């Protein structure tokens, strides 16, 4: 039959080279490829003010899986330095950002993750919702694909990247979708 152009599902046998795709027996086509997703695992909202430090999202994620995250929305956090200085805004000095974090604030050594901007959506596998040391934390942001291995398996948690003790004054939430990627 006639060949479909712009198909949303890429040829699983295609060879990838940057943003070009070459299906067997065809010329390169310009396309930006996304990971093929097998199934939606969950849609949820992650609060900027969780009950603890982390919001448990999945009870257990086994090894040899790839997860794709997409997040949107805005949440607010309070800059501790601005809150301490009444001339800057006092106790109401909130800063809004999306899942990629606040580019106006550098990473903080006191934050849950030093590898993500303050306000960014971060995740971790394993441990507990109260764990402070998060060597397995990873930046999720607005888009992320993570491969789960034998060393990263366990419960999945998400939260806002903030300093310890700073979450009590946060507000808002992000919408997050998680798919199993191929």
C-alpha positions in Angstrom: 0.0 0.0 0.0 1.0 3.7 0.0 3.7 4.6 2.4 2.7 6.8 5.4 4.8 9.9 6.0 5.3 11.4 9.5 4.2 8.2 11.3 4.3 8.6 15.1 5.7 5.1 15.6 9.2 4.7 14.2 10.5 1.6 12.5 12.0 -0.5 15.3 14.7 -1.7 12.9 15.7 1.9 11.9 19.3 3.0 12.3 19.7 6.3 14.2 22.2 9.0 13.5 21.6 12.2 15.4 18.2 13.4 14.3 18.2 11.4 11.1 16.6 8.0 10.7 17.4 5.4 8.1 14.9 2.5 7.9 16.2 -0.6 6.1 16.3 0.0 2.3 15.3 3.7 2.6 17.1 7.0 2.4 17.7 9.1 5.5 14.8 11.1 6.6 15.0 14.1 8.9 13.1 13.4 12.1 13.5 14.0 15.8 13.0 10.6 17.5 11.5 10.1 20.9 11.9 6.8 22.8 9.1 4.4 21.9 6.9 3.9 24.9 5.3 0.6 25.7 2.7 1.7 28.2 1.7 4.5 30.5 2.5 3.5 34.0 1.0 6.5 35.9 -0.1 10.1 35.7 0.2 11.9 39.0 0.7 15.2 40.7 3.9 15.8 42.7 3.5 18.5 45.4 6.2 21.1 46.1 5.3 20.6 49.8 5.4 16.8 50.3 4.4 15.2 53.6 8.1 14.2 54.1 11.1 14.9 51.9 10.0 12.6 49.0 6.7 11.6 47.4 6.5 7.9 46.8 5.4 7.3 43.2 5.8 3.6 42.6 6.2 0.8 45.2 8.9 -1.0 43.3 10.6 -0.7 39.9 12.6 -3.8 38.9 15.9 -3.8 37.0 16.3 -3.9 33.2 13.6 -1.3 32.6 13.7 2.2 31.1 11.3 4.8 32.3 10.3 8.0 30.5 9.2 11.0 32.5 7.3 14.1 31.3 6.5 16.9 33.7 4.7 20.2 33.4 3.3 23.0 35.5 4.7 25.4 38.0 5.4 25.4 41.7 6.9 27.9 44.1 9.6 27.7 46.7 11.0 30.3 49.0 14.6 31.6 48.8 15.9 31.4 52.3 18.2 34.4 51.8 15.2 36.6 50.6 13.0 35.4 53.4 15.6 36.5 55.9 15.8 40.0 54.4 12.6 41.9 54.9 13.6 44.6 52.4 13.6 41.9 49.6 10.2 40.4 50.3 10.3 38.9 53.8 8.4 35.7 54.5 6.4 36.0 51.3 9.5 36.0 49.0 8.4 33.1 46.8 10.0 32.1 43.5 8.1 30.2 40.8 9.6 27.8 38.4 8.7 24.8 36.3 10.1 21.2 36.5 13.5 22.3 35.1 14.1 24.5 38.1 15.0 28.1 38.7 17.8 29.2 36.3 18.3 32.3 38.4 19.5 30.2 41.4 22.7 28.2 41.3 22.7 24.7 42.7 23.1 24.6 46.5 25.4 22.3 48.5 22.5 22.2 51.0 19.9 20.9 48.5 18.8 17.3 48.2 20.6 17.1 44.8 23.7 19.2 43.8 23.2 18.0 40.2 20.0 20.0 39.6 18.8 23.5 39.9 16.9 24.6 43.0 13.2 24.0 42.2 13.8 21.2 39.7 11.9 18.0 39.8 14.3 15.2 41.0 13.8 11.5 41.6 15.5 8.6 43.2 15.2 4.8 43.4 15.4 2.9 46.6 15.7 4.0 50.2 12.9 5.7 52.1 10.8 8.8 51.9 12.8 10.2 54.8 16.3 9.6 53.5 18.5 12.7 53.5 21.6 11.3 51.8 20.6 10.8 48.2 23.5 9.4 46.3 21.0 7.9 43.8 19.1 11.1 43.1 18.7 12.2 39.5 17.4 15.2 37.8 14.0 14.6 36.1 13.2 18.1 34.9 10.5 18.4 32.2 11.7 15.3 30.3 13.9 12.4 31.3 14.6 8.8 30.3 16.2 6.6 33.0 17.5 3.1 32.8 16.8 1.0 36.0 19.7 -1.3 36.8 20.4 -3.9 39.5 21.9 -1.1 41.7 19.1 1.4 41.2 16.0 -0.8 41.5 13.5 -0.2 44.3 10.7 2.2 45.1 10.5 5.4 43.0 10.3 8.8 44.7 10.0 12.3 43.3 10.3 15.7 44.9 11.3 19.3 44.4 15.0 20.1 44.8 15.1 22.3 47.8 17.3 22.8 50.9 16.5 20.7 54.0 13.9 22.4 56.1 12.9 24.6 53.1 9.9 22.6 51.9 7.4 23.8 54.6 6.9 27.1 52.7 6.6 25.6 49.2 3.4 25.6 47.2 2.0 24.3 44.0 2.4 20.9 42.2 3.6 19.5 38.9 1.8 17.0 36.7 4.0 14.0 35.9 3.5 11.1 33.5 5.7 8.1 33.6 5.9 5.5 30.7 7.8 2.3 30.3 10.2 3.1 27.4 11.6 0.5 25.0 
